[in-house]
């Protein structure tokens, strides 16, 4: 595996999470199938409120294009050759929000609660800072209590509550919470 440098960071690198050696690296276009397999291995509830359906091949193909175009940066974590989580930074394409990015974290159930989400979030924060972004936002359904707690622990603050903004696969609506984090003063 070749080493890739993103400003201060050199990938891949390894750490230990829940007693297992974990490799952290940037996603490449060749990882599309692995990402699709990871998504399909997760319970439906984990994918329910993602802004994109990463269990569909055409969506993952679009994600890969965004990575190739440097419109998205995904840091993946692997243990024993299996993808166990990712942190993704999507860059805004709107002129008036070009100082912002959006974060998405998805962690395998077996690795939750061991600091992997925090580790991947810190990688995303670092990339955001190196790109000159000022703010990162996270969006989630208001009833995703676990996700809300994770982002609050990372320093995100609730900015907006949009009533009935999200619709699930069964047609039920849910409130959407938009949270943000100022990354200009972080030292990660």
C-alpha positions as CSV (number, residue, x, y, z in Angstrom):
1,X,0.0,0.0,0.0
2,X,1.5,3.3,-1.0
3,X,1.7,6.2,1.4
4,X,-0.4,9.3,0.6
5,X,0.2,12.7,2.2
6,X,-2.5,15.3,2.9
7,X,-0.6,18.3,4.2
8,X,0.4,17.4,7.8
9,X,-0.9,13.9,7.6
10,X,0.6,10.8,6.0
11,X,-1.6,7.9,5.3
12,X,-1.9,5.0,6.0
13,X,-1.1,4.8,9.7
14,X,-2.1,2.4,12.4
15,X,-3.5,2.6,15.9
16,X,-5.3,0.3,18.4
17,X,-9.1,0.5,18.9
18,X,-10.8,-1.9,21.3
19,X,-7.7,-4.1,21.4
20,X,-7.5,-4.4,17.6
21,X,-5.0,-3.0,15.2
22,X,-6.7,-0.5,13.0
23,X,-5.4,1.0,9.8
24,X,-6.5,4.6,8.9
25,X,-6.2,5.7,5.3
26,X,-7.8,7.8,2.7
27,X,-10.4,6.2,0.5
28,X,-9.4,5.7,-3.1
29,X,-11.6,5.1,-6.1
30,X,-10.7,1.4,-5.8
31,X,-12.5,1.2,-2.5
32,X,-16.0,1.6,-3.9
33,X,-16.9,-2.1,-3.7
34,X,-15.5,-2.3,-0.1
35,X,-17.7,0.7,0.9
36,X,-20.7,-0.9,-0.7
37,X,-20.1,-4.1,1.1
38,X,-19.7,-2.2,4.4
39,X,-23.0,-0.4,3.9
40,X,-24.8,-3.6,3.0
41,X,-23.4,-5.3,6.2
42,X,-25.0,-2.7,8.5
43,X,-28.4,-2.9,10.0
44,X,-31.1,-1.0,8.1
45,X,-31.5,1.4,11.0
46,X,-27.9,2.6,10.7
47,X,-28.6,3.7,7.1
48,X,-32.1,5.0,7.6
49,X,-31.2,8.7,7.9
50,X,-28.1,9.0,5.8
51,X,-28.4,11.8,3.3
52,X,-27.4,9.4,0.5
53,X,-28.2,5.7,0.2
54,X,-24.7,4.2,0.2
55,X,-26.2,0.7,-0.2
56,X,-26.8,1.5,-3.9
57,X,-24.0,1.0,-6.4
58,X,-24.8,4.1,-8.4
59,X,-24.6,6.3,-5.2
60,X,-21.2,4.8,-4.3
61,X,-20.0,5.5,-7.9
62,X,-21.0,9.1,-7.4
63,X,-19.2,9.2,-4.1
64,X,-16.1,7.9,-5.8
65,X,-16.4,10.6,-8.5
66,X,-16.6,13.2,-5.8
67,X,-13.4,11.9,-4.2
68,X,-11.6,11.9,-7.6
69,X,-12.8,15.5,-8.1
70,X,-11.6,16.5,-4.6
71,X,-15.2,17.4,-3.7
72,X,-15.2,14.8,-0.9
73,X,-12.5,13.3,1.3
74,X,-13.1,10.0,3.1
75,X,-10.9,8.6,5.8
76,X,-11.6,4.9,6.3
77,X,-10.6,2.6,9.1
78,X,-9.9,-1.1,8.6
79,X,-9.3,-4.0,10.9
80,X,-8.2,-7.4,9.7
81,X,-8.6,-6.1,6.1
82,X,-12.3,-5.2,6.7
83,X,-13.7,-1.7,6.6
84,X,-15.0,-0.8,10.1
85,X,-15.8,2.9,9.7
86,X,-15.4,6.0,7.7
87,X,-15.4,9.8,8.3
88,X,-16.3,11.8,5.2
89,X,-16.0,15.5,4.6
90,X,-18.2,16.8,1.8
91,X,-17.3,20.3,0.4
92,X,-20.0,22.7,-0.2
93,X,-20.6,23.6,-3.9
94,X,-22.5,26.8,-3.1
95,X,-20.6,30.0,-3.3
96,X,-22.1,31.5,-0.1
97,X,-21.2,28.3,1.9
98,X,-17.8,27.6,0.4
99,X,-16.2,28.1,3.9
100,X,-18.2,25.0,5.2
101,X,-18.1,21.3,4.8
102,X,-20.4,18.5,6.0
103,X,-19.2,15.6,8.0
104,X,-20.6,12.1,8.0
105,X,-19.4,9.4,10.3
106,X,-20.4,5.7,10.1
107,X,-18.9,3.1,12.5
108,X,-19.4,-0.6,12.6
109,X,-21.5,-1.6,15.7
110,X,-18.6,-3.8,16.9
111,X,-16.3,-0.7,17.1
112,X,-18.7,1.8,18.6
113,X,-17.8,3.3,22.0
114,X,-14.1,2.7,21.6
115,X,-13.1,6.1,20.3
116,X,-13.1,5.3,16.5
117,X,-15.7,7.9,15.8
118,X,-13.7,10.6,17.6
119,X,-10.5,9.5,15.8
120,X,-12.2,9.7,12.4
121,X,-13.8,13.0,13.2
122,X,-10.4,14.4,14.2
123,X,-9.0,13.3,10.8
124,X,-11.9,15.1,9.1
125,X,-11.3,18.2,11.2
126,X,-7.7,18.2,10.2
127,X,-8.5,17.9,6.5
128,X,-11.1,20.7,6.9
129,X,-8.5,23.0,8.5
130,X,-5.9,22.2,5.9
131,X,-8.4,23.1,3.2
132,X,-9.1,26.4,4.9
133,X,-12.7,25.6,5.9
134,X,-14.1,27.4,8.9
135,X,-17.1,25.3,9.9
136,X,-18.3,21.8,9.6
137,X,-21.9,20.9,9.8
138,X,-23.6,17.6,10.7
139,X,-27.3,16.8,9.9
140,X,-29.3,14.1,11.5
141,X,-32.8,13.2,12.4
142,X,-33.7,14.5,15.9
143,X,-34.6,11.0,17.1
144,X,-31.0,9.7,16.5
145,X,-30.1,10.2,20.1
146,X,-26.8,8.3,19.9
147,X,-25.6,10.3,16.9
148,X,-26.6,13.5,18.7
149,X,-24.5,12.6,21.7
150,X,-21.5,11.6,19.6
151,X,-21.5,15.0,17.8
152,X,-22.1,16.9,21.1
153,X,-19.1,15.2,22.6
154,X,-17.1,16.2,19.6
155,X,-18.0,19.9,20.3
156,X,-20.8,20.4,17.8
157,X,-23.7,22.7,18.8
158,X,-27.3,22.6,17.6
159,X,-28.0,25.4,15.2
160,X,-31.4,24.6,13.8
161,X,-34.4,22.2,14.2
162,X,-36.4,21.7,11.0
163,X,-39.8,20.1,11.7
164,X,-40.9,17.2,9.5
165,X,-37.9,17.7,7.2
166,X,-36.8,14.1,6.9
167,X,-38.9,11.2,5.5
168,X,-38.0,7.6,6.2
169,X,-38.5,4.6,4.0
170,X,-41.9,4.0,5.5
171,X,-43.1,7.5,4.7
172,X,-43.0,8.8,8.3
173,X,-41.5,12.3,8.8
174,X,-38.9,13.3,11.4
175,X,-37.4,16.5,12.6
176,X,-33.9,17.4,11.3
177,X,-31.2,18.8,13.5
178,X,-28.4,20.8,12.0
179,X,-25.3,21.0,14.2
180,X,-22.1,22.9,13.5
181,X,-18.5,23.1,14.8
182,X,-16.0,25.9,14.3
183,X,-12.8,24.3,13.1
184,X,-10.7,27.5,12.8
185,X,-9.4,27.3,16.4
186,X,-8.9,23.6,16.8
187,X,-5.6,22.0,17.6
188,X,-5.9,18.4,16.5
